Amino acid sequence: MKCVICKQGETRPGKATVTLERNGMTLVVKNVPARVCANCGEEYVDEKTTSRLLKEAEEAARAGVQVDIREYIAA
């Protein structure tokens, strides 16, 4: 797919680091599967992966986590 940010590059399979913040909680997830623009580096995470990340963030917030850094593990 063509990058919607730079409108020049094509995206390729890659990895991203996703940071989610909510009410003082910060969750960083490394090595998330994504499409990455070869031109500008913009990262696109698909809907299924995004849903999973948001669920993890919600669980972390409920557990009282303030800061956490995790590795993405494919289900």
N, C-alpha and C positions, 0 to 999 in steps of 0.2 A: 504494500500500500504506500501511497505517496504521503509524506509527512505533512500534516496540516499546519505545523508551525512555520517551517522554512519554505515549504512548497517546492523544494528542490530535490531533496533526497528520498530514497526508497528505504523502507524499514526492513530490517533483517532480524531473525531470531537472536536474542541475547539475554542478558541479565540486568536487573535494576536493583537499586537499593531504595526501598520505600519507607518514608517517615510519616507516621500518623500521630497527630497531636489532638488531645481532647481533654478539656477541664484540668489542665496541669499534668496530664499523663503524656509521655512520649514513648512511642513504640517504633523501633527501627528494625526492619526486616531486610536482610541481605540476600542476594542471589535469587531474586524473584524473577521467574520467567517473564520476558517482555519482548516486544518488538522495538528495536532501537534504530533511529534514523542514522544512516551512514553519513549524512552531511552535517547535521547539527547536534546529534546525540540525544534528541528528545526520546523519552521512553513511553511506551504504551503498554499498559497491563490489561489483559482481557477481562471480561465481565465476571467469569467464574472465579478467577484468581482474586480479583478485587473483592468479591463477596466474601471469600475465605479470609482475606486480610482484615476486612472490617469486622468479621465475626471474632477473629483472634483479638483484635483491639478492644472489642466490647467485653470479652472475657477477662482480659488483662485489667481493664478499668474496674470491673466488678470485684476483682481480686485485690484491688488497692495498689496496683503497680504504679510507680511514678515514672521510672525510666527502665526500659528493657531493650536489649539488642538481641535479635534472634536470627537464626539461619532458616531460610525457607526450605521446607522439606516437602517434596511432592507427595500427594496423597495416594 
